[in-house]
Amino acid sequence: MVRVTGGPVATPRGTAFAGLLLVAAAAAWIWLVTRWGGMPAMPGTMGLDLPVFLAVWTLMMAAMMLPATASVAALYARTITTRQTSRMAVFTVAYLLVWAAAGLPAYALAAGLGRAANLPAEAGTAVAAAVFAVSGVYQLTPLKDRCLARCRSPIGLMLRYASYPGPSRDLRAGAHHGAFCLGCCWSLMLLLAAFGVMNLWAMVVLAAVITAEKLAPAGPVVARVVGLASIALAVAVFWFPALAPGLTGGGMAGM
């Protein structure tokens, strides 16, 4: 049985799929650490062309998002009675494709904002403040609350997905849930523009925030605290530009 109140409940059948997602996330983290662990927090797109950037971006999203999504995947697996492995693979791939598609505007934004690092220091700092402010304000909006609520209590989504007809059900369900996660977390990913796209320490902290928002009992409070902290950074960066090495060029030492 699946409990209606609270978060999704792990079941023997769903736990296996949740475990596979955690293994996939761990593999992505290992690759990122071994490949980029010694790199400095670089501004912009790190000199990567679009296809390579999208591949790296997708691995980043897998590492950061799959742990917080594993419980939803376990719940969705409970709704599947045939060909579970292949259908859950479709669900997961569709979910990641949403984040891979988000890499297109992320690349354009990183390329544009990366130029701020070559501008006078005051201009780069102003851009960093704007990034922090936009992220922080969105964290406090009703839209953020709505998307987070759907990610935290997905029973209603499971009922909707069960009504999807035909073989495209798993593809539509994965993409639909990915869209809610994107709506919930894009403001946190925006912070990578300020901290540096491949700043592993920033990635670890943001992944922890995302997991806490979605799974912790006080998740909505965490979201608001992070929003207020981001707004505070928008002010503090004028005095401490190194808070945004991805835009000000500060803090470029190895991570």
N, C-alpha and C positions, 0 to 999 in steps of 0.2 A: 504493500500500500504506500501511497505518497501522502504525506501530511500537507494539509492545505495552508496552514499558517506557518509563518517563519520561512526559513530558507529551504532549499531542496534537500531531500533526505537521501543519503547514500543507500543503495541496495546492492545485493551481491551481483546482479546483472549489470547495473550501471557503474559500480565501482571499478570494474575492469577497464571501461572506456575512460573514466576519469584518470585512472592510473596511467593509461597510455598517453593521454594529453600531458600529464605531468612529466613523463619521460621525454616526450617531444620537446617540451619547454626546457627541460634540463639540458638536452642535447643542443638546443639553440643557444642557451647561455654559455655552454662550454665552448662552442665555436666562436661566439662573440668575444669571450675572454681571451682565448688563445690567439685569435686573429687580431683583435683590436685592443687588448688589455694594456699594452705598453704605449699606445698612441696618445698624443696630447689631445686636449679638448679643442678640436679645430672648428673654425667657423664655416658656415655655408654647407655645401654638398661634399666637402672633403675631397674635392677634385674628381669625384666619381661621375661617370656619364649616367644617363637615365636608366638603362637596363640594369647596370650593376647596382646603382642606388636602390632601385625597386627590389632587387633580390635581397640586399642587405636590410632594407627597411622591413620587408616581410618577415625575415628571420628575427629582427628586433621585436616586431609585434607578436610573433609566436612566443618568444621568450617572456614578454611582459604581460600578454593578455591571456594565454592559455591557462595559467594556474588559477586565475579568477573565474574562468569559464568552465573549468572542469566539472564543477557541481551541477551546472546547467546541462552540460553534456550527459552527465549521469542520469539526470531526470529525463532528458529527451530519449535516452536509450531505453527507458522503461516503457515508452510508447511504441517501440518497434518490436514486432514479433517474428519477423522473417528477415533473413540476410542482414543481420545486425551489423556485422563488421563492415561490409561494403557501404551500407547506408549511412553509418556513422562517419565513415571516411568522407562521403559526399557532404554531409553536414559540416564537418570540420573544414574541409577545403573551401566550401562556400563562405564560411565565416571568415577564413583568412583572406579570401579574395576581396572581401569588402575592405579589409585593412590594406591589402596590396593596392587596391584602387585609390585609397586615401594617400598612397605614396606619391601619386601624380601631383596633387596640389602641394603636398609636403616638399617635393623636389623644387617646384616653382618657388615656393615660399622660402626655402632654404637658400636657393640661388639668389633670390632678391635680397633677403636679409643678410646673406653672407657679404654682400657689398658694403654693408654698414660697417664691417670691421675695417674697411679701407678708407672710411670717411673720417673726418676729424673726430676726436674722442667724444666731444659733446654730442655729435649727431648719433654715434653708435650707442651712447648711453641713453639718449632720448628714445631711440627705437627699442632698446631693451626694456625701458620703463613701460612703453606701450604694450609690449608683448606680455609682461608680467600683469599689467592692468587688465588687458583683455581676458587673459586666462582667469584671473581672480574674480572678475565681475561675472563671467559665465558660470563659475562654480556656485554662485549665489542665486542663479536664475531659476524660475519654475521649470523651464525646459530641462535643465540639468537634473532637477528633482524628479521629473517625470521619467526620464530615461534611466536614472539610477534605480527608481522604484521598480521598473520593469526588469532590470537586471537582478535586483535583489529578491524579488518575489515573482518568479516567472510562471506560476501555475496558470495564469490567464493566457500567457503565450502558448503554453503546452496545449491548452484546449483549442486555441486558434490553429496551431500547427496540425493537430489531429484532424481538423476539417479540410486541410489541403488535399485535393484529389490528385490522383495520378502519380506517375513516377517522379515528377519534379518536386514532390513534397519536401524531401530532405534538402534539396538545393535551395528551395524557397525559405525553408525554416532556418537554415544556417545563415543565409544572406539577411533575413529579417532580423535575427538576433544580433548579427554583426552590425547592422545599421543602428540598433539601439545602443550597442556598446560604443560605437563610434560617436553617437550623439552624447553619450555619457562621458567619454574620456578624451575627446579631441583637444579640449582645453589643456589637459595635462600633457599631451604630446606636444602641444605648442611650446611648452616650456623648454623642450629640447632645443628649440631654435636659440634660446638664450643661453642655455647651459652648454651647448655643443651637441650636435646630433649623435655623435658616438661617445659621449661622456658616460662611461659605464657606471660611475658612481651615481650620476643623476638617473640613469635607467633603473638601477637597483632601488633607489628611493621611490621613484615614481611607480614602479611595479608594486612595491609594498603599499603605497597609497591606494592604488587601484584595487588591490586585493582586499585591503581594509574597508574601502568604500563599499565593495560588493558583498563581502562576507561577514564583516564584524557587526555585532549588534548595534554599535554606535556609528555605523557607516555614514549615514547622512550628516552626523555631527563632524566626522572626519572631513567630509567634502567641504563643509562650510569653514572649518578651521584652515584647511589648505587654501581656500579662496581668500580668506582674510590675510593669510601669510603671504600669498602671491601679491596682493595689493600692497602689503607692507614692503615687499621687495621692490615694487615699482617706485617707491619713495627712496628706499635705502640705496638703490643702485646708483643714484646721483652722487652719493658720498663714497660708495664702494663699488666702482665699475667692475672689479674682478668677480662680482657675483654673477655676471653674465659673460663668461669667457667666449661664448659662441658669437657674441655681437660686439663686444668691446675689445677683444683680443687679450684681455687680462686672464691671468691664471692659466697660461698655456703650457705649464709644466706637465710632465707625464702624470697620468692619473694614478 
